[in-house]
Each structure stands twice: as structure tokens, then as C-alpha cells.
Amino acid sequence: FLSRSLYGINNAKARLRGLERVPENERDERWQENYILQEELIEGYDQVIISKNFEAFIQLETQAVESNPDLSNEDKRREIDRLLLWQQLDPSGGLDPESNIYQINNLVSEVDNLRRSLEDYIDYTGQMGPPIPLTPERYDDLENQLAVLMYQIEHDLVSFDYGGSFAGMAIESMLSFGAFMIVLMILILAGGAISQEIATGSIKSLIISPAKRWKIFTAKVMSLVTVSFAAVLVLYMVSILAHGLLFGFSSGNPYIYAVSGRADSIGFHLFQLAALMVRWIDILVFLAFALMLSVMTRNTAAAVGVSMAAFFGNSIVQPFLMFLPRAEWTKFLPFDHIGLVDRFFPFRETTMSMGAGVFGMAGGPQPSLLFSIVYLAVLVFCLIYIGLDSFNRRDIK
């Protein structure tokens, strides 16, 4: 704010020189008021530089904005809101060595662009290209983004500390890596659940028992689901414990979300558990796929190999889908429905990094979350049914 004070002094002096060029016979009362105002601004900025008083600077800048004849009332209000937001985010005005002026200015500009967009119904938030009119869907999206940012500011949840960001990335990495290992474990277990017993002949003792085949198959499915769920719970407890020991058990930002322009929050630990349960959906999908292959191929190596290829191929195929024009049939590609964490929690990145949009694959917006959930439910049902039907119909030798 001290550098802006020097800039304010230069502007006021330039206006004084312009006023002094006005002939004396044309200097009316308005000219006199403007001349006195510029002198007061110069004196005020000098006092701000000497006292290093940020609050006095804000008051002086507010006075300068209100007296600026080149600004409309709307522009004056927006500029004053920017000044007050700056003061709220950084009461020191940048004098505190820990203040991150660059990020604070970015956040102030982001809030200002969101407010202008909602007021003018024109999208000013795009980083590339000219402003464009807002669609109703985009309006709702920007309204929720603004609500999330203002909730963070009002509840003092805005942090530019790199340590806090590192803590968030650390638990995200732990959970992602843990979920990756669980998928690999489940693919191996599911891929050999039936085929391994057929290969060793141990399945015959079950077949000749009074239990029906569908009960045997259901028991296999439930055991795999139970193991995967237990593994997810263990992963959650270990990750939370490690995060608490490394960064403190009271650390961790809540998840901030907004619906219809109204923001609220979910506690850090509950949010991490909910996000992990969403990741469990992907585990169930690949579990059903590996189990179906285990029944149909009766070959553990083939079942595990093909299911792992599908798992790793998912991350490879998705970037290529971004270049695929959006069409109705692309909604039925399974790759577009795997990884629903960002769809369930669209403000997850906003909470951690002060703003991030959610964009779909295949060169356009993704299908609705409800469609993806129904699609995956039908997919899992079909995979399990195919495996069950094959297990019931085929002879076991």
C-alpha cells in the first residue's frame, strides 16, 4: 500500500498541474473544491507513508474513488468493495513479511470478476478469449463459486500458507495411492476367485454340496465386497492417523460447497471419508469386471491381466477422449464415468486452491452425476449377472 500511496501522490500532483493550467477567469467553485481535494490527498498520502497506517490508506483511497468524476456510481462501489476486501484479507496491507501480496491480489480480482459477471450477466472469468454472455447454467456455477469464496473469507478459512497446501496434497496422495493399491489387490483376488478354484479342483467340493450355485457365487461376491470395504476403512484410518501425526490432528480444511448460491461446509475428516467412499465405487466396478472374466475365461492370468489392462488403460484413454467431439453415444463410454470424486465434490479444488472449474471429458461437459451413477449401477449389475449366468450354465470338469 506504500507503493500505491506514492502512485496516488503522483496522480494528485498531475491533476494539480492540470488544474493550474486553467485560466483564472474560468476557475469556479467546483475548480476550487477539486484543487483543495488534490492538496488534501497529497498531504494524506504523505501522512500514510510516514505513519504506515493501512487503515488510513483505505480511507484515503475510498475518498479518492468517491470524488473521482470519471467513475460511475457502479464503478465506485466495485472499487470500494475491492479495497475493503483487500483490507479484510490482509490487515497489514503487505507490511507483514508473511503476507502473500500476489495471491491476495489474485483472490481479490477473482471475487471482483465473479461479482461483475453476476451483475452484468457477462462472463468475465475466462482466462482466454473475450467476455461472453452467461448461460443460466454458467450463472449458477459462478454464483456458487462466489458463495464458496466468500464463505472462506468470512470464516477465516483462506490460507496462502504453502504448508497447509502441502498437508492437503499429502493426504490426497496417501488416499490416492492407497486406493490404487486396493484396486490391484482386488483385481488379483477377484481374477482368481473362481478360476483358481476351478484350476485346482477345489470348486468341485462346493458344487456337490447342497448349496445352489447362485449361493456359492453370491458368497464369492460378498466376500470380495467385504474385503474391499474393509481395506478402504483401514486405508482411511491409517491416512488420517499419519496426517495427524505429521501435520497435527486439528489440521485440515473443511470442504466448502454451495447450492443455489448458499455455502456450507463439511468437516475435514468426514469429507475425506466421503471422498474415499466415492473412490470405492471405482473399486466395485473393476471388481465386478475381474470376477466376470474369472468365471468366463477360467484362467487367472487372463482375468487378472485383462482387468489390469482395463484399469491402467482408463487413465490412458481419458486424455484422448478430450479430443473426441461430444455426441450422444459418447455418454455410454465407461471411461467417462470412472473417477467421480470431482463430480460428487465439484468445489474440492476450489477449497484447496482458491478456484477451479469442473470440465468434462470428450471435448465437452460430462453427463450428469445421476446418469453416471445409474450407468455404473447398471454396468456392475450386468457384469455380475453375466458372471453368475456363466457360472450356473457351464459344466465344471
C-alpha positions in Angstrom: 0.0 0.0 0.0 3.0 2.3 0.4 3.8 2.0 -3.3 0.2 2.8 -4.1 0.4 5.8 -1.9 3.4 7.1 -4.0 1.3 6.4 -7.1 -1.6 8.3 -5.5 0.7 11.3 -4.8 1.9 11.4 -8.4 -1.7 11.3 -9.7 -2.8 14.0 -7.4 0.2 16.2 -8.4 -0.6 15.6 -12.1 -4.2 16.7 -11.5 -3.0 19.8 -9.7 -0.8 20.7 -12.7 -3.7 20.3 -15.0 -5.9 22.5 -12.7 -3.3 25.2 -12.6 -3.3 25.4 -16.4 -7.0 26.6 -16.3 -7.2 30.3 -16.8 -8.1 32.3 -13.7 -11.3 33.7 -15.1 -12.6 30.1 -15.6 -11.8 28.9 -12.1 -15.2 28.5 -10.5 -16.2 26.9 -7.1 -16.0 23.4 -8.5 -12.4 24.1 -9.6 -11.6 25.3 -6.1 -13.1 22.2 -4.4 -11.2 19.9 -6.7 -7.9 21.8 -6.2 -8.3 21.6 -2.4 -9.2 17.9 -2.6 -6.0 17.1 -4.6 -3.9 19.0 -2.0 -5.6 17.1 0.8 -4.9 13.8 -1.0 -1.2 14.6 -1.3 -1.0 15.5 2.3 -3.0 12.4 3.3 -0.7 10.1 1.3 2.4 11.7 2.8 1.0 11.0 6.3 0.2 7.4 5.3 3.8 6.9 4.1 5.2 8.4 7.4 2.8 6.5 9.7 2.5 3.3 7.6 -1.2 3.2 8.6 -3.0 0.9 6.2 -6.5 1.7 7.6 -5.8 5.4 6.9 -4.7 4.4 3.4 -8.0 2.6 2.8 -10.0 5.6 4.0 -8.0 7.9 1.7 -8.4 5.6 -1.3 -12.1 5.5 -0.6 -12.3 9.3 -0.6 -10.3 9.4 -3.8 -12.6 6.9 -5.5 -15.8 8.7 -4.3 -14.5 12.1 -5.6 -13.4 10.8 -9.0 -15.7 12.3 -11.6 -14.5 9.8 -14.3 -16.1 6.8 -12.4 -19.7 5.8 -12.5 -21.5 5.1 -9.2 -21.3 1.3 -10.1 -17.6 1.5 -10.7 -17.1 3.5 -7.5 -19.0 0.8 -5.5 -17.0 -2.0 -7.0 -13.6 -0.3 -6.4 -14.6 0.4 -2.8 -15.6 -3.2 -2.3 -12.2 -4.3 -3.7 -10.4 -2.0 -1.1 -12.5 -3.4 1.8 -11.9 -6.9 0.7 -8.1 -6.3 0.5 -8.2 -4.9 4.0 -10.1 -7.9 5.2 -7.7 -10.4 3.7 -4.6 -8.6 4.7 -4.9 -6.0 7.6 -1.2 -5.2 7.3 -1.5 -4.1 3.7 1.5 -6.1 2.7 3.8 -5.0 5.5 3.7 -8.3 7.2 6.6 -10.5 5.8 4.3 -13.5 5.7 1.7 -11.7 3.5 1.4 -13.1 0.0 0.5 -10.0 -2.0 0.4 -11.8 -5.3 -2.1 -14.4 -4.2 -4.2 -11.8 -2.3 -4.4 -9.6 -5.4 -5.4 -12.7 -7.4 -8.2 -13.6 -5.0 -9.5 -10.0 -4.8 -9.5 -9.9 -8.6 -11.3 -13.3 -8.8 -14.0 -12.2 -6.4 -14.4 -8.9 -8.3 -14.7 -10.7 -11.7 -17.3 -13.1 -10.2 -19.4 -10.2 -8.9 -19.2 -8.3 -12.1 -20.1 -11.4 -14.1 -23.2 -12.0 -12.0 -24.3 -8.3 -12.1 -23.7 -7.8 -15.8 -24.7 -11.3 -16.9 -21.4 -11.5 -18.8 -18.7 -14.0 -18.1 -15.5 -12.0 -17.2 -13.8 -15.0 -15.5 -12.4 -16.6 -18.7 -8.6 -16.6 -18.9 -8.7 -16.7 -22.7 -11.0 -15.0 -25.2 -13.4 -12.1 -24.8 -16.2 -11.9 -22.3 -19.3 -13.8 -23.3 -22.9 -13.7 -22.2 -23.8 -16.0 -19.3 -25.9 -19.0 -19.8 -28.3 -20.0 -16.9 -26.1 -23.0 -16.0 -22.9 -20.9 -16.1 -24.7 -18.2 -13.9 -25.5 -20.8 -11.3 -21.9 -22.1 -11.4 -20.4 -18.7 -10.9 -22.9 -17.9 -8.2 -21.9 -21.0 -6.3 -18.2 -20.3 -6.8 -18.6 -16.8 -5.4 -20.5 -18.2 -2.4 -17.7 -20.6 -1.7 -15.0 -17.9 -1.8 -17.0 -15.5 0.4 -17.7 -18.3 2.9 -13.9 -19.0 3.1 -13.2 -15.3 3.6 -15.9 -14.7 6.2 -15.0 -17.7 8.2 -11.3 -17.0 8.0 -10.6 -20.2 6.1 -8.4 -18.5 3.4 -4.8 -19.6 3.8 -1.9 -18.8 1.5 0.4 -20.9 3.6 2.3 -23.4 1.4 2.5 -25.8 4.4 -1.3 -26.0 4.6 -1.4 -26.8 0.8 1.3 -29.4 1.3 -0.7 -31.0 4.0 -3.8 -31.2 1.8 -1.7 -32.7 -1.1 -0.1 -35.2 1.3 -3.4 -36.8 2.4 -4.7 -36.6 -1.1 -1.6 -38.5 -2.3 -1.9 -41.1 0.5 -5.5 -41.8 -0.2 -5.0 -41.9 -4.0 -2.0 -44.3 -3.7 -3.8 -46.4 -1.1 -6.9 -46.7 -3.4 -4.6 -47.7 -6.3 -3.1 -50.5 -4.2 -6.5 -51.7 -3.1 -7.7 -51.9 -6.7 -4.6 -54.0 -7.6 -5.3 -56.3 -4.7 -9.0 -56.7 -5.5 -8.2 -57.4 -9.2 -5.9 -60.2 -8.1 -8.4 -61.6 -5.7 -11.4 -61.3 -8.0 -9.5 -62.5 -11.0 -8.6 -65.8 -9.2 -11.8 -66.1 -7.1 -13.4 -68.7 -9.4 -10.7 -69.6 -12.0 -8.2 -70.6 -9.3 -10.6 -72.9 -7.6 -11.5 -74.5 -11.0 -7.9 -74.9 -11.8 -7.1 -76.7 -8.5 -10.4 -78.6 -8.5 -11.4 -77.3 -5.1 -14.6 -75.9 -6.6 -15.9 -79.5 -7.0 -16.4 -79.9 -3.3 -18.7 -76.8 -3.3 -20.6 -77.9 -6.4 -21.5 -81.3 -5.0 -22.7 -79.7 -1.7 -26.5 -79.0 -1.2 -25.8 -75.3 -1.8 -27.0 -73.9 -5.1 -24.6 -72.4 -7.5 -26.0 -68.9 -7.2 -25.4 -69.0 -3.5 -21.8 -70.0 -4.0 -21.3 -67.2 -6.5 -23.1 -64.7 -4.2 -20.8 -65.7 -1.3 -17.8 -65.1 -3.5 -19.1 -61.6 -4.5 -20.0 -60.7 -0.9 -16.6 -61.8 0.4 -14.8 -59.7 -2.2 -17.0 -56.7 -1.5 -16.4 -57.1 2.3 -12.6 -57.3 1.8 -12.6 -54.2 -0.4 -14.7 -52.2 2.1 -12.6 -53.3 5.0 -9.4 -52.3 3.0 -10.9 -48.9 2.3 -11.7 -48.4 6.0 -8.2 -49.4 7.0 -6.7 -47.0 4.4 -8.8 -44.2 5.8 -7.8 -44.8 9.4 -4.1 -45.1 8.5 -4.2 -42.0 6.3 -5.9 -39.9 9.0 -3.5 -41.1 11.7 -0.5 -40.4 9.5 -1.8 -37.0 8.6 -2.5 -36.2 12.2 1.0 -37.3 13.4 2.7 -35.3 10.6 0.6 -32.1 10.4 -1.5 -32.1 13.6 -4.8 -33.7 14.3 -6.5 -30.3 14.3 -5.2 -29.5 10.8 -7.1 -29.9 7.6 -9.5 -27.6 5.9 -13.2 -28.4 5.7 -14.8 -29.0 2.3 -16.8 -25.9 1.3 -19.7 -26.3 -1.1 -22.6 -24.2 -2.3 -26.1 -24.9 -3.6 -28.2 -22.2 -5.2 -25.8 -19.5 -4.0 -25.7 -20.6 -0.4 -22.5 -22.1 1.0 -21.9 -24.5 3.8 -19.1 -26.8 4.9 -18.3 -30.5 5.7 -15.7 -31.3 8.3 -12.3 -32.4 7.1 -12.4 -36.0 8.5 -16.0 -36.6 7.3 -15.2 -35.2 3.9 -12.1 -37.5 3.5 -14.2 -40.5 4.4 -17.0 -39.5 1.9 -14.4 -38.9 -0.9 -12.9 -42.3 -0.2 -16.3 -44.0 -0.3 -16.8 -42.4 -3.8 -13.4 -43.9 -4.8 -14.8 -47.3 -3.6 -17.3 -47.1 -6.4 -14.5 -47.5 -9.0 -13.1 -50.4 -7.0 -16.5 -52.2 -7.2 -16.7 -51.6 -11.0 -13.3 -53.2 -11.6 -14.1 -56.0 -9.0 -17.2 -57.0 -11.0 -15.2 -56.9 -14.3 -12.4 -59.1 -12.9 -14.8 -61.5 -11.4 -16.8 -61.9 -14.6 -13.5 -62.6 -16.5 -12.5 -65.1 -13.9 -15.8 -67.1 -14.5 -15.8 -66.8 -18.2 -12.1 -67.4 -19.0 -11.5 -69.8 -16.1 -7.9 -68.5 -16.4 -6.5 -66.5 -13.6 -3.7 -64.9 -15.6 -6.1 -63.8 -18.4 -8.7 -62.5 -15.9 -6.1 -60.5 -13.9 -4.2 -59.4 -16.9 -7.2 -58.1 -18.9 -8.7 -56.4 -15.9 -5.4 -54.7 -15.0 -5.1 -53.6 -18.7 -8.6 -52.0 -18.4 -7.6 -50.3 -15.2 -4.4 -48.8 -16.4 -5.9 -48.1 -19.9 -8.6 -46.0 -18.3 -6.1 -43.3 -17.4 -4.5 -43.5 -20.8 -7.8 -43.4 -22.8 -9.3 -40.4 -20.9 -6.9 -37.7 -22.3 -7.6 -38.9 -25.8 -11.3 -38.6 -25.2 -10.8 -34.9 -24.7 -10.3 -34.6 -28.5 -13.3 -36.6 -29.3 -16.4 -34.4 -30.3 -19.2 -34.8 -27.8 -22.0 -36.9 -29.2 -24.9 -38.8 -27.7 -23.1 -42.2 -28.0 -20.1 -40.9 -26.0 -22.2 -40.8 -22.9 -22.1 -44.6 -22.8 -18.3 -45.0 -22.8 -17.4 -46.4 -19.4 -14.2 -44.2 -19.2 -16.4 -41.1 -18.9 -17.9 -42.3 -15.7 -14.9 -43.6 -13.7 -13.5 -41.3 -11.1 -16.5 -39.5 -9.7 -14.8 -37.7 -6.8 -14.6 -34.4 -8.6 -18.2 -34.8 -9.7 -19.5 -35.5 -6.2 -17.4 -32.7 -4.8 -17.1 -30.1 -7.5 -15.6 -27.4 -5.2 -12.8 -29.7 -3.9 -10.1 -27.9 -5.8 -11.7 -24.5 -5.1 -11.4 -25.3 -1.4 -7.7 -26.1 -1.7 -6.5 -23.6 -4.4 -9.0 -20.7 -4.5 -10.9 -21.6 -7.6 -11.0 -24.3 -10.2 -13.6 -25.2 -12.8 -15.0 -28.6 -13.5 -14.9 -29.7 -17.1 -15.9 -32.9 -18.7 -14.0 -35.3 -20.9 -14.6 -35.8 -24.6 -14.3 -32.1 -25.5 -17.4 -31.0 -23.6 -19.4 -31.2 -20.4 -19.7 -34.6 -18.8 -23.1 -36.4 -18.4 -25.0 -35.6 -15.2 -23.9 -37.2 -12.0 -27.2 -39.0 -11.7 -26.7 -40.5 -15.2 -23.2 -41.7 -14.2 -24.4 -43.3 -11.0 -27.2 -45.1 -12.8 -24.8 -46.1 -15.6 -22.3 -47.6 -13.2 -25.0 -49.4 -11.2 -26.4 -51.0 -14.4 -22.8 -51.8 -15.6 -22.0 -53.6 -12.3 -25.3 -55.4 -12.4 -24.7 -56.6 -15.9 -21.1 -57.8 -15.2 -22.2 -59.7 -12.1 -25.2 -61.2 -14.0 -23.0 -62.3 -16.9 -20.6 -64.0 -14.4 -23.5 -65.6 -12.5 -25.1 -66.9 -15.7 -21.9 -68.3 -16.9 -21.2 -69.9 -13.5 -24.6 -71.5 -13.5 -24.7 -72.8 -17.1 -21.2 -74.1 -17.8 -20.0 -77.5 -16.7 -17.2 -77.8 -14.3 -14.7 -80.6 -15.0 
